Amino acid sequence: MTIRLYDDDAQLLRFTARVMTCEAKKDGYAVVLDCTAFFPEGGGQGADHGTLGGVRVLDCHDVGGEVVHTTDAPLAPGSEVVGEVDAQRRLDMMQQHSGEHIFSGLVHGHFGYDNVGFHIGSEAVTMDFNGPLTDEDVRMIEREANAIVWKNIPVVTLLPDAQELAQMTYRSKKALEGTVRIVTIEGADTCACCGTHVRLTGSIGQIKVLSCQKYKSGVRVSILCGRRALEEETAQQEQLRRAAVALSAKQHEAAEAVERVIAERDHLRWQNEQLGLRLYEMMAKAEEGNDARVVACDVLTPGALRKAAGRLCTGAKYGLVLLTREDGGWSFALSSQTEDVRPATRALCEAFGGKGGGPKDMTQGVLTAGSEAQIREKLSQL
């Protein structure tokens, strides 16, 4: 079996190993070494990347106890190679994984919930807990988790024997056999884990919660740690700055400024709708006395279309309201209190192109051609 150097020293990034086997595969070459510092994907943590003997390591997996490295070029079996682990990716994985341990351990300690699903994604770390958490609960855990980070305490890795393990209380997603690797962070967590971790919690930098949403019978919490958290906060700060400039407000007053603009927008929409209805009433008055009434009105909102058609047909056979469309056609609503409007709708669509449908007293649709006068004449003929 491959000797896993990262188990003893997660800070080890450069090592020398002997190539045991190298096989061509569809996605590259599968290389097995006698020892490795490359962590294979597993337990929610992504694989290390880097180089072996100058060729790129694209991925890394555990296959039957062997660590199989996927490289972009072959390596000669029996040769000695120098491996170099991508330091930035390794640190990122350690920050995210150690931060997850602290957060999950605190949730378990306060609420007794288990982390039943964990994944370090390319954008965020997700944790699935089998119980509910409020926003206040999550913020409290976030504060305590960062307090653990700032204490800069050791992240201890243990390999207890069976007797010692039996006396320990630790988190684990499943029953384990054989040698069990335990990761302990005082005051936060003790958990069975095969992943890589920082030596001191201060190296995590910070832990930031992105979201907490209902998931199955519990919640899914998304967090960022270290460099990822800093980059996210920088991006959010830039968005806030731009919004504040656009609103002519100070950054700490941006939320109130947005609420004010939304209130003004809603009031203007209401005013616009009322003015549209008044103009429509004036145009509809000119149609009184016609059996087929048509009003082309570009000041009505789409939501008022059906209501306007229903009012227009009072005392007539047909009431047809047209709204201009960006593509040059019409949106329409055709209504009647005495007639089945579906045959008339089909006739209009056949004459001017388009489609429409609905119950016998009210149809809606679009017409792709025709002027107001042409549509009026066609409806009058019907």
N, C-alpha and C positions, 0 to 999 in steps of 0.2 A: 504494500500500500504506500501511496505517496506520503512522505513526511511533510506535514503542514507547518511550515515555519511561522506562519502568522498566529498560530495558536499560542506560541510562547512570546512573540514580539510583533504586535500589530504595527509597530513603527518601522519595521524592517521593509525597506523598499528596493534594496539591491542585494542579490545573492548569486551564488554559483551552483549549478546543478548539472547532472548528467542526463542526457536524453535516453530514455528507455525504449520508446517506440514512437514512430511517426507514420501516420496513415493518411492517404489522400481522401478527402471527403468532398461532398457537393459544395459546401460553403467554405472550403479551405483545407487545412491539414490538422489532424487530431494528434497532439503531442502530449506524451506522458513523460514526466520527469521523476527522478528518484526523490526529489524534494522540491518544494515550491513555496514562495511567499504570495502567490496569486490566490486570492479568495474566489472560490467558485460560487456562482449564483445559488442562493438557497436561503430559506428561512425569512423571505421577504427582502433580503439584501441583494443588490445587483453584483455582478462579477467585476473583479478588477480588470483593468486594461493596462497595456504597456508594451514592452518588447522582450523578446528572448533571442539572444544571439544576433541582435540587430533586426529581426523580423517582427512584425507587429502581432501582438496578442489581441484578437478581436473579441474573444469571449472565453468563458471558463465554466466548466460544469463538473459536478460530481457524478461519476458513472461507476457504480458498484464499488465505491470506496476509493477509486482513483480520481485524481484531479486531472481532467482532460482539458488542455489548452487548445483553443482554435486559433491557428496562425494563418497569415496570408502567404507564407512560403514554407517549404519543407526544411527540416533540420535533420542532420545525419544521426541515426541511432548510435549510441556509444560515445558521441561527442560531448564535450563539456561546454556549456553555454552560460553566459551571464544574463540574468533576468533583471529587468528594471520595471517596477510597478509605477503606474501613473500616480504621482504623489497627490495632485489636486483631486483626482477622482477618489482615491483612497481616503483622504481627509474628509471629503464631502460625505462619503458613505459612513465613516466613523461618527461624524457629527450628527447625521440624521439618525443613525441607529442608537447611539448613546442617548440622544434626546428623547427618542421614542421610549427607551427603557425607563427614563425618569418619569415621563408623562404617564405611561401605562402603570408603572408601579404606584404612583400617587393616586391614580384613579382606583386601583385595586385596594389600596390602603384606606381610602376615604369611603368608598361606596361598595367595595367587594366585587366589582365587576371584573370579568376576564376580558383580555384582549384576544378576540377570536379570529382576527384577521389583520395582517400587517403587511404593508408594501412600501418600499422606497421607490417611488415613481420618478420620472424625469422632471416633473414639476413640483410634486409635493409628497409628503409622507402621509399615508392614510392608516388609521387605526379603527378597527371595528370593535365596539364594546357591546356586551350583551345586557345592557340596561340603559335607562334614560339619563340624560344629563341636560340641565338647563344652561342657558348662556352664562348665568352667574356661576354655576358649578365649573364650567370650562375656564372662565377667567380666573377663578380662584386657583384651579390646578395650574394654570399658566404662570401665575405669580409665584406659587410655591416651587414650580419646576425651575424657574429662572433663579430663585434664591439658592437652589441646590447648585446650579451652574456657577453662580458667583462665589460660592464657598470654595470652589476649586478643590474639591475633595477627590481622592483616588477612586478610579474605577478598577475594582479588584477582580481578577479572573482566578478561579479555583478549579482543581480537578480532584474532588473528594473521593475517597474510596467508598465502597458500598455501605459500610457501617456509618461513616461520617455523613453520607448523603441521607441515610434514613433518619438522622437526627435533625436535618435541616428543613426549614419551611421556605419554599421557593415557588415562583410561578412557572408553569409549563403548559403548553397547549395540548400536550398528549402525554401518555405514559411512556417513560423512557427506560431503556435497558442498556447495560454495559456502562462504559465510562461516560459520565455526564459532566459537561462543562458548565460551571456556574459563574455568572457575572453579578457582582454585588456593588451597589452604590449606597453607601450609608445614608439612612434617613429617607431613601426613595424606593429602592428596589433590590430584590434578589430573584434572579431569573435564570433558567436553563437557556443557554444560547451558544450557537456556534459561530457567531459573527465577529467582526472586528470592531474595536471600541477605542476611544481616546484614553490616555493614561489618567488625565485629570479632567474633571467636569468643566473647568474653565475653558478648555479647548473647544467646547461646544459653541461658545460665544453667546448665543441666545436661543431661546425657543419661542416661536411666534405661532399662535393659532390662526389659521386662515378661515376655517368654517367648522360648523357642527350641525349635522343634519340627520334626520331620522333615517335609520337603515335597518330593515327587517324588524326584529324585536328590540333593537337598541339604537345606537347612534354611530355615525361615522365621523370621526374628527380628522381634519387635515391640518398638518403643521409644517413649518419650515424651521430648519436649524442652521446656525452658523452663517456661512457666506450666502446661502440661499435666502435666509431671512433678511439679511442686509440688502441684498439686491431687490427683493420684493418691496421692502420699505422705501428704498430709494425711488423705485418706479412709482409707487403710490404717492410719494411726496411730490414727484414731478407732475403727476396727474392733478393733485390738489392745487399745486401752484398755478397750473394752466387754467384750471377752473376758476380760481380766485381772480386771476387777471381778467378773464372773460366776463366775470360778474362784477368787476370793479370793487372787490371786497378783500378784506384781509383773510389770510388762510384760515385762521381760527374762527372766522365768521362765515365761511363758505357754505356750510349746511343751512344756516338761516337765510343766506342770500338765495340759495336754490329754492327753498320753500317759498320765499317771497315771489320769485320769478314764476314758479308753478301756479301760485295763487293768481297772479296777474294774468297768466296765460288762460287759466280756466275762466276768469271773468271776461276776458276779451272773446273767448269762444262763445260764451253765453250771449254777449252783446251781438256778436256776428250772427248767431243763429236767430236772435230776435229780429234783427234788421232784415235778414233773409226772408223770414216769414212775412214781415210787413210788405216787402217788395213783391213777394209771391202773391199775397192777397190782392195787391193792386193789379197784377197781371192777370190773376184769375177772374177778377171782376169784369175784365174786358171780354171774357169768354161766356158770360151769362147769356142765356138764350140759345146757345149752340147745343145740339144734341150730342156732338162729339167734341169735347173740349180738350185742347192741347196747350200746355204751358212749357216753354223751354226756359229754364231758370238756372243760371249758374251761381246763384248766391245761396241756394239751399245746401245743407249738409247731406251726405248720403244717408245718414240716419233718419232724416226727415222725409225722405222720398215717398215711402209708403203712406205715411200720414197725410202728406200733401195730396197724393192721388186719391185717397179715400175721401177727402173733403171736396176735391174738385168734381167728383162724379155726382155729388148730391144734386138731384133734380135733372140729371142728364143720363144718356145711355152709357157714355164712356167718359172717363177722366184719365188723361195720359200726361204724365209729368216726365220731362226730359232733362237730364243733367249732362253737360258736356264732359267728355273724357279727354285725357291727355293724348290718346292715340287718334283723336279727331272724330271718334264715334260718339254714341250716346249711351248713358245708363238710363233705363226707363222703369216706370211702374205704371201699370194699366189697371184701372179699377172700375167696377160697376156695381150698382145696387140692384139692377134688374136683369142684366145679361150675363151669360157665360163668356168670360173674356178670353178663354183659351183659344177658340178659333181665330179671333182677331189677333192674338199674339202670334200665332203661327203665320198668319197672312203678312203681318208686318215684318217678321223675320225672313220670310221668303222674298219679300219685295226689297228689303234693304240689307239683308245679310245679318247674321247674329244668332242669338239664341235666348230663350226665356222659358219660364215655367212657373207653376204655382197653382193654388186652388182656383175654382171658377170665378171667385169674386175679386181676386187680386193676383196679378202675375208680375214678375220682375225679370229683367234681363238686360241685354246689350244689343244695340243696333250699330253696325259698322259703317253705314253710309246713310245718305239722305239728308235733305235740309229740313228745317222745321216746317216749311210750307209744303214740301212733298209728303212728309209724314202726316201732316194735318189732312191733306187731300185724300190720302189713302184711307185714313181712319174714317173720314166722312163718307167715303164710298161704301164702307162696310156697314 
